[in-house]
């Protein structure tokens, strides 16, 4: 069974978790990257992120170094932006036929997933979708115990 872990990370938290999970489950790793860079100013980013989520915006992405269609199991990592997955993840989700795939999402957040789990289930039509793992951070400090991430990853092996 071929496994892919694909993720989007703005500040690095999701990237750190993605690398840990990919190593543990033996998954290929691919980062979702937007063609247009986001602003570094946090307040500007928050305002822009809200507008993008509310408008349904899907940013243009650089091609992944792998073809996600060739994998049976896909793990998807995202930061939570305005109570859902990041717009870059939304763009990626539209590029794959999810029918018959097993998908395991995880989301880094400051304390609440919002409607991220139900949004994943709606976007991943035809896939078997596992429980969304919530990984809480206080800025760069991970509050979720590493053991909880490892236990979740064990269910994917």
C-alpha positions in Angstrom: 0.0 0.0 0.0 1.6 3.3 -1.1 1.2 6.2 1.3 1.6 9.9 0.7 1.6 12.6 3.3 0.8 16.0 1.6 0.7 19.1 3.7 0.5 22.9 3.6 2.4 24.9 6.2 2.5 28.6 6.5 4.5 29.1 9.7 6.2 25.7 10.0 4.1 24.0 12.6 2.3 21.7 10.2 5.6 20.9 8.4 7.1 19.8 11.7 4.2 17.4 12.4 4.1 16.2 8.8 7.7 15.1 8.9 7.2 13.2 12.1 4.1 11.4 10.9 5.6 10.6 7.4 8.7 9.1 9.0 6.6 7.0 11.4 4.2 5.6 8.8 6.7 5.3 5.9 4.9 7.8 3.7 6.3 9.8 0.8 6.2 13.5 1.7 5.1 16.4 -0.5 4.5 20.1 0.4 1.7 22.1 -1.1 3.1 25.4 -2.2 1.2 28.4 -3.5 2.5 30.3 -6.5 1.7 33.6 -4.8 3.4 34.1 -1.4 1.3 35.2 1.6 2.3 38.4 3.5 4.6 38.0 6.6 2.5 40.5 8.6 0.3 38.4 10.9 -2.6 40.9 11.0 -2.6 41.3 7.2 -2.5 37.5 6.8 -5.4 37.0 9.2 -7.6 39.5 7.3 -6.6 38.1 3.9 -7.1 34.5 5.1 -10.6 35.3 6.3 -11.5 36.9 2.9 -10.1 33.8 1.0 -12.0 31.3 3.2 -15.3 33.2 3.0 -15.1 33.7 -0.7 -14.1 30.1 -1.5 -10.8 31.2 -3.1 -8.5 28.5 -4.4 -5.0 29.7 -4.9 -2.8 28.5 -7.8 -0.3 25.9 -6.7 3.0 24.7 -7.8 2.9 21.1 -9.1 3.6 18.4 -6.4 6.7 16.3 -7.0 4.5 13.2 -6.9 1.2 12.2 -8.4 -1.3 11.9 -5.6 -3.5 9.8 -7.8 -1.0 6.9 -7.6 -1.4 6.5 -3.8 -4.0 4.3 -1.9 -3.5 6.1 1.4 -3.2 9.9 1.6 -2.5 11.8 4.9 -3.3 15.5 4.6 -2.0 18.2 6.9 -3.3 21.7 7.2 -3.3 24.6 9.5 -6.8 25.8 10.5 -7.7 29.1 8.8 -11.0 30.6 9.9 -12.4 27.3 11.2 -11.5 25.2 8.2 -8.5 23.9 6.1 -6.3 26.4 4.4 -7.2 27.6 0.9 -4.1 26.0 -0.5 -5.4 22.6 0.8 -8.7 23.3 -0.8 -6.9 23.8 -4.1 -5.1 20.5 -3.7 -8.2 18.6 -2.8 -9.8 19.6 -6.1 -7.0 17.9 -8.1 -7.5 14.3 -7.0 -10.2 11.7 -7.6 -10.7 10.5 -4.0 -12.9 7.5 -4.8 -11.6 4.4 -3.1 -8.8 6.1 -1.2 -8.2 6.1 2.5 -7.5 9.6 3.8 -6.3 10.7 7.2 -6.4 14.4 7.8 -4.7 16.3 10.6 -5.0 20.0 11.5 -2.7 22.3 13.5 -4.6 25.0 15.3 -4.6 27.4 18.2 -7.4 25.6 20.0 -10.4 24.8 17.8 -10.9 22.8 14.6 -14.2 24.6 13.8 -15.9 22.8 10.9 -12.6 21.4 9.5 -13.6 17.7 10.0 -17.0 18.1 8.2 -15.4 20.2 5.5 -12.9 17.4 4.8 -15.7 14.8 4.6 -17.6 17.0 2.1 -14.5 17.6 0.0 -13.2 14.0 -0.1 -16.1 12.4 -1.9 -15.8 8.7 -2.3 -12.9 8.4 0.1 -12.8 6.5 3.4 -12.0 9.5 5.7 -10.4 8.8 9.1 -10.9 11.0 12.2 -9.2 14.4 11.9 -6.3 14.7 14.4 -6.3 18.1 16.1 -2.8 19.3 17.0 -2.8 22.3 19.2 -0.1 24.9 19.3 0.6 28.1 21.2 2.5 29.9 18.5 5.5 27.6 18.0 5.0 25.5 21.1 3.1 22.2 20.5 0.6 21.6 23.3 -0.7 18.3 22.0 1.5 15.5 23.5 3.8 13.9 20.9 2.4 10.5 22.1 -1.1 11.4 20.9 0.3 12.1 17.4 2.3 8.8 17.4 -0.8 6.8 18.5 -2.9 8.4 15.7 -0.1 7.6 13.2 0.0 4.0 14.4 -3.6 3.6 13.2 -2.5 4.3 9.6 0.3 1.8 9.5 
